[in-house]
Amino acid sequence: MTASNDIRGLASGLAALSICESLILEMTYRKMLGHQEVINLIADAVAAHQAGATIDRDSELNAEIIRILECVLTNSHAAQHGLKPPTDV
């Protein structure tokens, strides 16, 4: 993959992430999703990447995605309970 393709791939992933984030925020704002439903969505994403890490050649990428998603879950839990989230993301 060329550097140009790497940038396109990264940009595509970040664009998709931005869309998903906006949808989740809007659905939460409109009270279509509660905090627990958002947690469940993120937990489902973790599970999907855990499964992918065992069958995919790019297990290092899946492991990093899992690490990030687990940080999001930890930070969400901390915020819900008025705690300061960890800063090691």
N, C-alpha and C positions, 0 to 999 in steps of 0.2 A: 504494500500500500504506500502510495506517495504521500508526501507531507500535505499536499492539497486535499487528497482523499481523507487523511487523518483529520484535518480541520473540518471538512464537510461532515464526517461521521460524528465528531464531537459536537458540532453545531446542531446537527439533527437531534442528537440526544438531549442537548440542553433546551432546544425549542420544545421538544415533547415534554420535558420536565416542567418547563414554564407553563405550558398549556394545562397540564395535570394539576399543578399547584394552583393556578387561577381557578380551575373548576372546583377543586376542593374548598378553597377559600370562599368562593361565591356560594357554593352549596351549604357551607357552614354558616355563612352570614344570613342566608335565607332560611336557616333552620331545617334544611332538608337532610343534613347530616349532623349528628352529634359528635362529641369528642370521641366516644367509644367506637363509633363507626369509622372514623378517620384512623384511629389506632388499628382497627381490624384490617383496613385497607393496606396500611403499611406492613402489618404482620403478614398479610397474604403475599405481599411483594417479597418480603424476606424469605418466606417459604418457597416461593417460585425460584428465587435465585439460589437457595440451598439445594433444591432439586437440580437446577442447572449446573451447579458447581460439581456435582457428581457425574454428570454425563457430558458436559461441555469441555472442549479442549481449552477454553479460556477461563479456567477455574480461578486464576488470579484476579481477573476482572470481576467475576461473580463474588469472590471473597471481599473485594474492596466495596462493592455495591452493598453487600450484606452489612459490612462494618458501618457504612454511612447510614443506612436505614436503621440499624440498631441504635446509633447515636441520636437519630431523630426521635425514636421511641423513648429513649432515656430522657432527652430534653423535654419532650412532651409531658412525660410523667412528672418531671421536676417542676415544670411550669404549672401544671395542674395543682400541685401541692404547695405552690409558693416557694419552691426551693430554687437556688441558683443552679442552672445547668452546668455540667462539666464543660471545660473549654478545650478538650483534646481532640476535636474533630479534625 
